[in-house]
Structures are given as C-alpha cells and as structure tokens.
C-alpha cells in the first residue's frame, strides 16, 4: 500500500464499498501511517441501512453519489476546516 516515506496528506476521499476491502478497512490501514488524516466516505449504494448502520460510525463525513463538483467542494472545505 504505502512505503515508509513521509506523507503530507490532509484528506482521503474514499469509496465505502470496494472489492476486496471496504472503505473503513482501507482508512484503518492508512491511519497507521497518517493518524491525523481526515476522511470523506462516498457511496452510490442506495441502501442507507447498510451504508449508515453497518459500515459507518456516527459523525462521519459522507457523500452520496452521484454528487456535483459544488457539493464535493463544500464538504471538502467543511472537513478540512474542522478541528
């Protein structure tokens, strides 16, 4: 996944449902190298029961697909501005 280089990333925008590994699993691995990284999860799945209750914790940053560039920019700004 990532090697031992120093990374300077502020944000991961990650699909929630992926083959072989879900978005939460990916972020858990990324957090080992980037513990302060902020995350926005995205999904096009319409079964909100699965998306919200099974895979996501309360107070997550979630973007439902399809989304506009304006919506993406708004949530990116909100997440990056959170302390």
N, CA, C and O atoms as a GROMACS GRO file, in nm:
protein
  332
    1UNK      N    1   0.082  -0.119   0.000
    1UNK     CA    2   0.000   0.000   0.000
    1UNK      C    3   0.086   0.125   0.000
    1UNK      O    4   0.096   0.192  -0.103
    2UNK      N    5   0.149   0.158   0.111
    2UNK     CA    6   0.234   0.275   0.121
    2UNK      C    7   0.369   0.232   0.177
    2UNK      O    8   0.376   0.140   0.259
    3UNK      N    9   0.474   0.298   0.134
    3UNK     CA   10   0.604   0.264   0.190
    3UNK      C   11   0.638   0.359   0.305
    3UNK      O   12   0.550   0.429   0.354
    4UNK      N   13   0.763   0.363   0.348
    4UNK     CA   14   0.799   0.438   0.468
    4UNK      C   15   0.831   0.585   0.444
    4UNK      O   16   0.881   0.651   0.534
    5UNK      N   17   0.804   0.637   0.326
    5UNK     CA   18   0.826   0.779   0.300
    5UNK      C   19   0.738   0.864   0.391
    5UNK      O   20   0.635   0.818   0.440
    6UNK      N   21   0.779   0.988   0.413
    6UNK     CA   22   0.694   1.081   0.487
    6UNK      C   23   0.586   1.130   0.392
    6UNK      O   24   0.614   1.176   0.281
    7UNK      N   25   0.463   1.121   0.436
    7UNK     CA   26   0.350   1.167   0.356
    7UNK      C   27   0.290   1.290   0.420
    7UNK      O   28   0.283   1.301   0.542
    8UNK      N   29   0.246   1.381   0.337
    8UNK     CA   30   0.187   1.504   0.384
    8UNK      C   31   0.051   1.521   0.318
    8UNK      O   32   0.034   1.605   0.229
    9UNK      N   33  -0.044   1.442   0.361
    9UNK     CA   34  -0.179   1.446   0.307
    9UNK      C   35  -0.273   1.496   0.414
    9UNK      O   36  -0.253   1.471   0.533
   10UNK      N   37  -0.375   1.567   0.372
   10UNK     CA   38  -0.474   1.621   0.465
   10UNK      C   39  -0.606   1.545   0.461
   10UNK      O   40  -0.680   1.546   0.559
   11UNK      N   41  -0.635   1.478   0.349
   11UNK     CA   42  -0.769   1.425   0.328
   11UNK      C   43  -0.766   1.302   0.238
   11UNK      O   44  -0.692   1.297   0.140
   12UNK      N   45  -0.848   1.205   0.274
   12UNK     CA   46  -0.876   1.090   0.189
   12UNK      C   47  -1.023   1.097   0.150
   12UNK      O   48  -1.110   1.111   0.236
   13UNK      N   49  -1.050   1.088   0.021
   13UNK     CA   50  -1.187   1.071  -0.028
   13UNK      C   51  -1.194   0.928  -0.078
   13UNK      O   52  -1.125   0.891  -0.173
   14UNK      N   53  -1.276   0.849  -0.013
   14UNK     CA   54  -1.270   0.705  -0.029
   14UNK      C   55  -1.408   0.646  -0.052
   14UNK      O   56  -1.503   0.679   0.019
   15UNK      N   57  -1.419   0.561  -0.152
   15UNK     CA   58  -1.545   0.491  -0.172
   15UNK      C   59  -1.566   0.394  -0.058
   15UNK      O   60  -1.472   0.329  -0.012
   16UNK      N   61  -1.687   0.384  -0.012
   16UNK     CA   62  -1.718   0.298   0.102
   16UNK      C   63  -1.721   0.150   0.064
   16UNK      O   64  -1.676   0.066   0.141
   17UNK      N   65  -1.773   0.120  -0.053
   17UNK     CA   66  -1.786  -0.018  -0.097
   17UNK      C   67  -1.688  -0.042  -0.211
   17UNK      O   68  -1.699   0.018  -0.318
   18UNK      N   69  -1.591  -0.130  -0.187
   18UNK     CA   70  -1.489  -0.162  -0.288
   18UNK      C   71  -1.466  -0.313  -0.287
   18UNK      O   72  -1.496  -0.380  -0.188
   19UNK      N   73  -1.413  -0.366  -0.394
   19UNK     CA   74  -1.380  -0.509  -0.395
   19UNK      C   75  -1.261  -0.537  -0.303
   19UNK      O   76  -1.170  -0.455  -0.293
   20UNK      N   77  -1.262  -0.649  -0.238
   20UNK     CA   78  -1.154  -0.699  -0.154
   20UNK      C   79  -1.138  -0.628  -0.020
   20UNK      O   80  -1.096  -0.692   0.077
   21UNK      N   81  -1.170  -0.501  -0.011
   21UNK     CA   82  -1.153  -0.427   0.114
   21UNK      C   83  -1.253  -0.312   0.112
   21UNK      O   84  -1.263  -0.240   0.013
   22UNK      N   85  -1.328  -0.294   0.222
   22UNK     CA   86  -1.420  -0.180   0.222
   22UNK      C   87  -1.347  -0.053   0.263
   22UNK      O   88  -1.232  -0.057   0.306
   23UNK      N   89  -1.414   0.058   0.248
   23UNK     CA   90  -1.352   0.187   0.274
   23UNK      C   91  -1.303   0.203   0.417
   23UNK      O   92  -1.198   0.264   0.439
   24UNK      N   93  -1.377   0.151   0.513
   24UNK     CA   94  -1.333   0.160   0.652
   24UNK      C   95  -1.206   0.081   0.676
   24UNK      O   96  -1.119   0.125   0.751
   25UNK      N   97  -1.193  -0.033   0.614
   25UNK     CA   98  -1.071  -0.113   0.628
   25UNK      C   99  -0.951  -0.039   0.568
   25UNK      O  100  -0.843  -0.038   0.627
   26UNK      N  101  -0.971   0.022   0.453
   26UNK     CA  102  -0.864   0.099   0.390
   26UNK      C  103  -0.819   0.213   0.480
   26UNK      O  104  -0.699   0.234   0.498
   27UNK      N  105  -0.914   0.287   0.534
   27UNK     CA  106  -0.880   0.401   0.620
   27UNK      C  107  -0.810   0.354   0.747
   27UNK      O  108  -0.719   0.422   0.795
   28UNK      N  109  -0.850   0.241   0.802
   28UNK     CA  110  -0.782   0.188   0.920
   28UNK      C  111  -0.634   0.163   0.890
   28UNK      O  112  -0.548   0.192   0.973
   29UNK      N  113  -0.605   0.109   0.773
   29UNK     CA  114  -0.466   0.086   0.734
   29UNK      C  115  -0.393   0.218   0.710
   29UNK      O  116  -0.278   0.234   0.751
   30UNK      N  117  -0.460   0.312   0.644
   30UNK     CA  118  -0.398   0.443   0.618
   30UNK      C  119  -0.370   0.518   0.748
   30UNK      O  120  -0.271   0.589   0.758
   31UNK      N  121  -0.458   0.503   0.846
   31UNK     CA  122  -0.441   0.572   0.974
   31UNK      C  123  -0.315   0.530   1.047
   31UNK      O  124  -0.264   0.606   1.131
   32UNK      N  125  -0.263   0.413   1.018
   32UNK     CA  126  -0.139   0.369   1.082
   32UNK      C  127  -0.022   0.458   1.039
   32UNK      O  128   0.071   0.480   1.116
   33UNK      N  129  -0.027   0.508   0.917
   33UNK     CA  130   0.078   0.595   0.866
   33UNK      C  131   0.040   0.742   0.873
   33UNK      O  132   0.126   0.830   0.880
   34UNK      N  133  -0.088   0.768   0.871
   34UNK     CA  134  -0.138   0.905   0.868
   34UNK      C  135  -0.246   0.922   0.975
   34UNK      O  136  -0.364   0.935   0.941
   35UNK      N  137  -0.208   0.922   1.103
   35UNK     CA  138  -0.308   0.920   1.210
   35UNK      C  139  -0.399   1.042   1.216
   35UNK      O  140  -0.509   1.034   1.271
   36UNK      N  141  -0.358   1.154   1.161
   36UNK     CA  142  -0.440   1.275   1.166
   36UNK      C  143  -0.521   1.299   1.038
   36UNK      O  144  -0.585   1.403   1.023
   37UNK      N  145  -0.518   1.203   0.946
   37UNK     CA  146  -0.584   1.221   0.817
   37UNK      C  147  -0.735   1.235   0.836
   37UNK      O  148  -0.796   1.164   0.917
   38UNK      N  149  -0.793   1.324   0.762
   38UNK     CA  150  -0.938   1.341   0.762
   38UNK      C  151  -0.994   1.260   0.645
   38UNK      O  152  -0.926   1.238   0.545
   39UNK      N  153  -1.119   1.217   0.659
   39UNK     CA  154  -1.176   1.124   0.561
   39UNK      C  155  -1.316   1.166   0.521
   39UNK      O  156  -1.397   1.208   0.604
   40UNK      N  157  -1.343   1.154   0.393
   40UNK     CA  158  -1.479   1.164   0.340
   40UNK      C  159  -1.507   1.031   0.273
   40UNK      O  160  -1.433   0.988   0.184
   41UNK      N  161  -1.615   0.965   0.315
   41UNK     CA  162  -1.659   0.842   0.252
   41UNK      C  163  -1.764   0.876   0.148
   41UNK      O  164  -1.845   0.966   0.168
   42UNK      N  165  -1.763   0.804   0.038
   42UNK     CA  166  -1.862   0.822  -0.067
   42UNK      C  167  -1.921   0.686  -0.103
   42UNK      O  168  -1.855   0.583  -0.090
   43UNK      N  169  -2.045   0.686  -0.149
   43UNK     CA  170  -2.107   0.563  -0.196
   43UNK      C  171  -2.224   0.596  -0.286
   43UNK      O  172  -2.294   0.695  -0.267
   44UNK      N  173  -2.243   0.512  -0.384
   44UNK     CA  174  -2.357   0.523  -0.472
   44UNK      C  175  -2.467   0.426  -0.434
   44UNK      O  176  -2.575   0.428  -0.493
   45UNK      N  177  -2.441   0.342  -0.335
   45UNK     CA  178  -2.542   0.247  -0.292
   45UNK      C  179  -2.657   0.322  -0.228
   45UNK      O  180  -2.637   0.416  -0.151
   46UNK      N  181  -2.778   0.279  -0.259
   46UNK     CA  182  -2.895   0.349  -0.208
   46UNK      C  183  -2.950   0.286  -0.081
   46UNK      O  184  -3.041   0.342  -0.020
   47UNK      N  185  -2.897   0.173  -0.041
   47UNK     CA  186  -2.945   0.110   0.081
   47UNK      C  187  -2.879   0.177   0.202
   47UNK      O  188  -2.778   0.130   0.254
   48UNK      N  189  -2.939   0.287   0.244
   48UNK     CA  190  -2.883   0.365   0.354
   48UNK      C  191  -2.871   0.284   0.483
   48UNK      O  192  -2.784   0.312   0.566
   49UNK      N  193  -2.957   0.186   0.501
   49UNK     CA  194  -2.948   0.100   0.620
   49UNK      C  195  -2.812   0.031   0.625
   49UNK      O  196  -2.748   0.028   0.730
   50UNK      N  197  -2.769  -0.023   0.513
   50UNK     CA  198  -2.638  -0.090   0.508
   50UNK      C  199  -2.526   0.011   0.522
   50UNK      O  200  -2.436  -0.006   0.604
   51UNK      N  201  -2.533   0.117   0.443
   51UNK     CA  202  -2.426   0.216   0.442
   51UNK      C  203  -2.409   0.280   0.579
   51UNK      O  204  -2.297   0.286   0.631
   52UNK      N  205  -2.516   0.329   0.637
   52UNK     CA  206  -2.504   0.404   0.761
   52UNK      C  207  -2.495   0.316   0.886
   52UNK      O  208  -2.418   0.348   0.977
   53UNK      N  209  -2.569   0.209   0.892
   53UNK     CA  210  -2.573   0.130   1.015
   53UNK      C  211  -2.467   0.022   1.022
   53UNK      O  212  -2.425  -0.016   1.132
   54UNK      N  213  -2.424  -0.028   0.910
   54UNK     CA  214  -2.329  -0.139   0.912
   54UNK      C  215  -2.185  -0.090   0.899
   54UNK      O  216  -2.098  -0.136   0.972
   55UNK      N  217  -2.160   0.002   0.809
   55UNK     CA  218  -2.022   0.037   0.778
   55UNK      C  219  -1.975   0.170   0.835
   55UNK      O  220  -1.854   0.194   0.840
   56UNK      N  221  -2.065   0.256   0.877
   56UNK     CA  222  -2.022   0.388   0.920
   56UNK      C  223  -2.056   0.416   1.065
   56UNK      O  224  -2.159   0.374   1.117
   57UNK      N  225  -1.966   0.488   1.129
   57UNK     CA  226  -1.988   0.532   1.265
   57UNK      C  227  -2.062   0.665   1.263
   57UNK      O  228  -2.073   0.730   1.159
   58UNK      N  229  -2.112   0.703   1.379
   58UNK     CA  230  -2.179   0.831   1.393
   58UNK      C  231  -2.079   0.943   1.364
   58UNK      O  232  -1.959   0.928   1.389
   59UNK      N  233  -2.127   1.053   1.312
   59UNK     CA  234  -2.046   1.173   1.286
   59UNK      C  235  -1.938   1.153   1.180
   59UNK      O  236  -1.832   1.215   1.187
   60UNK      N  237  -1.965   1.070   1.082
   60UNK     CA  238  -1.870   1.054   0.972
   60UNK      C  239  -1.902   1.157   0.865
   60UNK      O  240  -2.009   1.218   0.865
   61UNK      N  241  -1.811   1.174   0.776
   61UNK     CA  242  -1.830   1.263   0.661
   61UNK      C  243  -1.868   1.175   0.543
   61UNK      O  244  -1.788   1.096   0.495
   62UNK      N  245  -1.991   1.189   0.498
   62UNK     CA  246  -2.043   1.101   0.395
   62UNK      C  247  -2.098   1.181   0.278
   62UNK      O  248  -2.166   1.281   0.297
   63UNK      N  249  -2.067   1.135   0.158
   63UNK     CA  250  -2.112   1.199   0.036
   63UNK      C  251  -2.180   1.093  -0.050
   63UNK      O  252  -2.119   0.994  -0.089
   64UNK      N  253  -2.307   1.115  -0.080
   64UNK     CA  254  -2.383   1.018  -0.158
   64UNK      C  255  -2.362   1.046  -0.307
   64UNK      O  256  -2.377   1.159  -0.353
   65UNK      N  257  -2.328   0.940  -0.382
   65UNK     CA  258  -2.311   0.952  -0.527
   65UNK      C  259  -2.446   0.944  -0.596
   65UNK      O  260  -2.535   0.878  -0.544
   66UNK      N  261  -2.464   1.006  -0.707
   66UNK     CA  262  -2.372   1.100  -0.771
   66UNK      C  263  -2.377   1.234  -0.700
   66UNK      O  264  -2.478   1.270  -0.640
   67UNK      N  265  -2.267   1.306  -0.706
   67UNK     CA  266  -2.260   1.438  -0.644
   67UNK      C  267  -2.199   1.537  -0.743
   67UNK      O  268  -2.128   1.498  -0.836
   68UNK      N  269  -2.227   1.662  -0.721
   68UNK     CA  270  -2.176   1.766  -0.809
   68UNK      C  271  -2.040   1.814  -0.759
   68UNK      O  272  -2.002   1.789  -0.645
   69UNK      N  273  -1.968   1.883  -0.843
   69UNK     CA  274  -1.840   1.942  -0.803
   69UNK      C  275  -1.864   2.042  -0.689
   69UNK      O  276  -1.782   2.051  -0.597
   70UNK      N  277  -1.973   2.115  -0.696
   70UNK     CA  278  -2.005   2.213  -0.592
   70UNK      C  279  -2.026   2.144  -0.457
   70UNK      O  280  -1.977   2.190  -0.355
   71UNK      N  281  -2.098   2.034  -0.457
   71UNK     CA  282  -2.122   1.958  -0.334
   71UNK      C  283  -1.991   1.900  -0.281
   71UNK      O  284  -1.965   1.906  -0.161
   72UNK      N  285  -1.910   1.846  -0.368
   72UNK     CA  286  -1.780   1.792  -0.328
   72UNK      C  287  -1.694   1.902  -0.267
   72UNK      O  288  -1.635   1.882  -0.161
   73UNK      N  289  -1.687   2.017  -0.333
   73UNK     CA  290  -1.605   2.127  -0.281
   73UNK      C  291  -1.654   2.172  -0.144
   73UNK      O  292  -1.574   2.203  -0.056
   74UNK      N  293  -1.784   2.176  -0.126
   74UNK     CA  294  -1.841   2.220   0.001
   74UNK      C  295  -1.803   2.125   0.114
   74UNK      O  296  -1.760   2.170   0.221
   75UNK      N  297  -1.818   1.995   0.094
   75UNK     CA  298  -1.786   1.901   0.201
   75UNK      C  299  -1.635   1.895   0.226
   75UNK      O  300  -1.592   1.880   0.340
   76UNK      N  301  -1.555   1.907   0.121
   76UNK     CA  302  -1.409   1.909   0.139
   76UNK      C  303  -1.371   2.027   0.228
   76UNK      O  304  -1.293   2.013   0.321
   77UNK      N  305  -1.426   2.144   0.198
   77UNK     CA  306  -1.396   2.264   0.278
   77UNK      C  307  -1.440   2.244   0.423
   77UNK      O  308  -1.366   2.278   0.515
   78UNK      N  309  -1.560   2.190   0.444
   78UNK     CA  310  -1.612   2.167   0.580
   78UNK      C  311  -1.521   2.073   0.658
   78UNK      O  312  -1.487   2.100   0.773
   79UNK      N  313  -1.482   1.964   0.595
   79UNK     CA  314  -1.399   1.864   0.663
   79UNK      C  315  -1.261   1.920   0.693
   79UNK      O  316  -1.211   1.901   0.803
   80UNK      N  317  -1.201   1.989   0.599
   80UNK     CA  318  -1.066   2.044   0.623
   80UNK      C  319  -1.067   2.154   0.728
   80UNK      O  320  -0.967   2.176   0.797
   81UNK      N  321  -1.178   2.224   0.741
   81UNK     CA  322  -1.188   2.332   0.840
   81UNK      C  323  -1.218   2.282   0.982
   81UNK      O  324  -1.199   2.357   1.078
   82UNK      N  325  -1.266   2.158   0.995
   82UNK     CA  326  -1.296   2.103   1.128
   82UNK      C  327  -1.166   2.086   1.206
   82UNK      O  328  -1.063   2.047   1.152
   83UNK      N  329  -1.174   2.116   1.332
   83UNK     CA  330  -1.056   2.094   1.420
   83UNK      C  331  -1.066   1.962   1.488
   83UNK      O  332  -0.977   1.926   1.566
   0.00000   0.00000   0.00000
